[in-house]
């Protein structure tokens, strides 16, 4: 059996991971999945994916494993990093991290995986759950060039575009730069919305004018629609935005870079979390 015919493993079937994995399976890829909450595997099982009874069983079945997990601690726990099981698990495997972690964490993980005889690829993605469902995410890739060339075609069903950024942790640094723009842009939109609302302007007209103007984008039109309709259902939650904000701020401090707009956003999203708004979409920072 050639490596391309081996199943792809996928761990982490949350808001982003589930639609990403479903697009992989719909493309015809053989897929074996595992999730801490087993019931989230059901939609993929219905599409013909195999559900592994354990993480070890998933690594036994798949040479290439994709992780979409929310935190570094969750990744370490799943990989059993720091235990003898980690080296045995990673030997001969390629691990693709599609989540957002600190660049320093990613660099250290890459070194540990290489020492165990495995390969590590960064593939953080730009886009929300809406883009994940449509297979319209943008992937940023970093790692060994030969490994990247082998795995990149296997990721195409999840991504509209992908860009090779260089060695680890270049892709995660690129993702943080992209997210800095996203966070400050959407927060500015929320502030403008609040201004229009308090001034008793016609919010639908405000929406139409922004959508028709030169500042319109797929992000602004979608987020403004959520604001006008008071739709707080999470696609990028306030908690997730705060996590990303902290990662960017930490990296900026290490590089000696000022980030005044980001720092204001950090305070706003932290306050929103303290008000109990963490699970809601980032546009609810307007509250």
C-alpha positions in Angstrom: 0.0 0.0 0.0 1.4 3.4 -0.9 1.6 6.1 1.8 -1.0 8.2 -0.1 -3.6 5.4 0.4 -3.0 5.3 4.1 -5.7 7.0 6.2 -5.2 10.5 7.5 -5.8 10.9 11.2 -7.7 13.8 12.6 -7.9 14.8 16.2 -10.0 17.7 17.5 -13.6 18.0 16.2 -14.7 21.3 17.5 -16.2 24.4 15.8 -13.4 24.4 13.2 -12.1 20.8 13.3 -15.4 19.1 12.5 -16.1 20.9 9.2 -12.4 20.6 8.2 -12.5 16.9 8.7 -15.8 16.6 6.9 -14.4 18.3 3.9 -11.4 15.9 3.9 -13.8 12.9 4.0 -16.1 14.3 1.3 -13.1 14.7 -1.0 -12.6 10.9 -0.8 -9.8 10.8 1.7 -9.6 7.8 4.0 -10.0 9.3 7.5 -9.7 8.0 11.0 -10.8 10.3 13.8 -10.7 10.7 17.5 -12.2 13.3 19.8 -12.3 13.6 23.6 -16.1 13.9 23.4 -16.9 10.8 21.3 -20.3 11.9 20.2 -18.8 14.6 18.0 -17.4 11.8 15.8 -20.9 10.7 14.7 -21.2 13.0 11.6 -17.9 11.8 10.3 -18.8 8.2 11.0 -21.9 8.7 9.0 -19.7 9.8 6.1 -17.7 6.6 6.3 -14.8 7.8 8.5 -13.4 5.3 11.0 -13.6 6.3 14.6 -10.5 5.2 16.6 -11.1 3.9 20.1 -8.0 5.7 21.4 -5.3 8.2 20.3 -2.8 5.3 20.2 -5.1 3.4 17.8 -5.4 6.4 15.6 -1.6 6.8 15.3 -1.3 3.0 14.6 -3.7 3.5 11.7 -2.4 6.7 10.2 1.1 8.0 9.3 -0.1 11.6 8.9 -2.1 13.1 11.7 -3.8 16.5 11.8 -4.5 18.3 15.1 -7.0 21.0 15.5 -6.9 21.6 19.3 -7.6 24.8 21.2 -4.6 24.9 23.6 -1.0 23.9 23.9 -1.9 21.9 27.0 -4.5 19.9 25.1 -2.0 19.1 22.4 0.6 17.9 24.9 -2.0 15.8 26.7 -3.1 14.1 23.4 0.4 13.5 22.3 1.5 12.4 25.8 4.5 14.7 25.4 7.0 14.4 28.1 6.3 10.7 28.6 8.0 7.6 27.0 4.8 7.1 25.0 5.5 10.4 23.0 8.6 9.1 21.2 6.9 5.8 20.2 3.8 7.7 19.1 5.7 10.2 16.9 8.3 7.9 15.3 7.7 7.6 11.6 4.7 10.0 11.7 4.0 13.4 10.3 2.1 15.7 12.6 0.2 18.7 11.1 -0.8 21.4 13.6 -3.7 23.5 12.2 -4.4 25.3 15.5 -2.9 28.5 16.8 -0.2 28.3 19.4 2.8 30.4 20.4 5.7 30.3 17.9 8.0 29.3 20.8 5.8 26.3 21.7 5.6 25.2 18.0 9.4 25.4 17.6 10.0 23.3 20.7 7.4 20.7 19.7 9.0 20.5 16.2 12.4 19.7 17.9 10.9 17.1 20.1 9.1 15.4 17.2 12.3 15.4 15.1 14.2 13.9 18.0 11.6 11.1 18.2 12.0 10.4 14.4 8.9 12.1 13.2 8.1 15.2 11.1 6.2 18.3 12.1 4.3 20.8 9.9 2.6 24.0 10.9 -0.6 24.8 9.1 -2.6 27.4 11.0 -5.6 28.6 9.1 -7.2 32.0 8.4 -11.0 32.0 8.5 -13.9 31.2 10.7 -16.3 28.3 10.9 -18.2 29.7 7.9 -15.1 29.4 5.8 -14.2 26.0 7.3 -17.6 24.6 6.3 -17.2 25.9 2.7 -13.6 24.6 2.4 -12.5 28.3 1.9 -9.8 28.5 4.6 -6.4 30.0 3.9 -3.6 27.8 5.1 -0.1 29.0 6.1 2.5 26.2 5.9 5.9 25.8 7.5 8.3 22.9 7.9 10.6 20.7 5.9 10.2 21.4 2.2 10.1 17.7 1.1 7.5 16.9 3.8 5.5 20.0 2.8 5.4 18.9 -0.8 4.1 15.5 0.2 1.3 16.7 2.5 0.2 19.9 0.8 -2.0 18.1 -1.8 -3.7 16.1 0.9 -4.9 19.4 2.6 -6.4 21.0 -0.5 -10.0 20.0 0.2 -9.9 22.1 3.4 -8.2 25.1 1.9 -9.0 27.6 -0.8 -5.4 28.7 -0.9 -2.2 27.7 0.9 1.1 29.6 1.3 4.5 28.1 2.2 6.0 30.6 4.7 9.4 28.9 5.4 10.7 26.9 8.4 8.9 26.5 11.7 7.6 28.8 13.3 7.2 31.1 10.2 3.6 30.0 9.6 2.5 30.8 13.1 4.1 34.1 13.1 2.3 34.9 9.8 -1.0 33.8 11.4 -0.4 36.1 14.3 0.2 39.0 11.9 -3.0 38.2 10.0 -5.0 37.9 13.3 -3.7 41.3 14.5 -5.3 42.9 11.5 -8.5 40.9 11.9 -8.9 41.7 15.6 -8.3 45.4 15.3 -10.5 45.6 12.1 -13.5 43.9 13.6 -13.2 45.7 16.9 -13.2 49.0 14.9 -16.3 47.9 13.1 -18.0 47.1 16.4 -17.1 50.6 17.7 -18.5 52.2 14.6 -21.7 50.2 15.0 -22.1 51.3 18.6 -21.6 54.9 17.5 -24.3 54.6 14.9 -26.7 52.9 17.3 -26.3 55.5 20.1 -26.7 58.3 17.5 -30.1 56.7 16.6 -29.1 56.2 13.0 -30.9 53.7 10.8 -28.7 50.6 11.3 -29.8 48.9 8.1 -28.9 52.0 6.2 -25.5 52.1 8.0 -25.0 48.5 7.0 -25.9 49.2 3.3 -23.6 52.2 3.1 -20.6 50.3 4.5 -21.4 47.3 2.3 -21.4 49.5 -0.7 -18.3 51.5 0.1 -14.6 50.9 -0.5 -14.0 49.5 3.0 -16.3 46.5 2.5 -14.9 43.0 2.7 -16.3 39.5 3.2 -15.4 39.8 6.9 -17.0 43.3 7.4 -20.2 42.4 5.6 -20.6 39.2 7.5 -19.8 40.6 10.9 -22.0 43.7 10.3 -24.9 41.4 9.4 -24.4 39.6 12.8 -24.3 43.0 14.6 -27.5 44.3 13.0 -29.4 41.1 13.7 -27.9 40.7 17.2 -26.6 37.3 16.3 -24.1 36.3 18.9 -23.6 32.7 17.8 -19.9 32.0 17.9 -17.8 31.7 14.8 -14.8 33.3 16.4 -15.6 33.5 20.1 -14.5 36.3 22.4 -12.5 33.7 24.4 -10.7 32.6 21.3 -10.0 36.2 20.2 -8.6 37.0 23.7 -6.3 33.9 23.5 -5.1 35.1 20.0 -4.7 38.6 21.3 -2.4 37.4 24.1 -0.3 35.3 21.7 0.2 38.3 19.4 1.0 40.6 22.3 3.6 38.2 23.8 5.3 37.8 20.4 5.3 41.6 19.9 6.9 42.1 23.3 9.6 39.5 22.5 10.4 41.4 19.3 10.3 44.8 20.9 7.3 45.9 18.8 4.7 48.4 20.0 1.1 47.3 19.5 -1.2 50.1 20.7 -4.4 49.1 18.9 -3.9 45.5 20.0 -3.4 46.5 23.6 -6.8 48.4 23.6 -8.5 45.3 22.1 -6.9 43.1 24.7 -8.5 45.2 27.5 -11.9 45.2 25.7 -12.0 41.4 25.1 -10.8 40.7 28.7 -13.6 42.9 30.0 -16.1 41.1 27.8 -14.9 37.7 29.2 -15.3 39.1 32.7 -18.9 40.0 31.9 -19.6 36.4 30.9 -19.6 37.0 27.2 -16.7 34.7 26.4 -18.6 32.0 24.5 -20.3 34.6 22.2 -19.0 35.7 18.8 -16.4 38.4 18.8 -18.8 41.1 17.6 -20.5 40.9 21.0 -17.6 42.8 22.4 -19.9 45.7 21.4 -21.8 45.0 24.6 
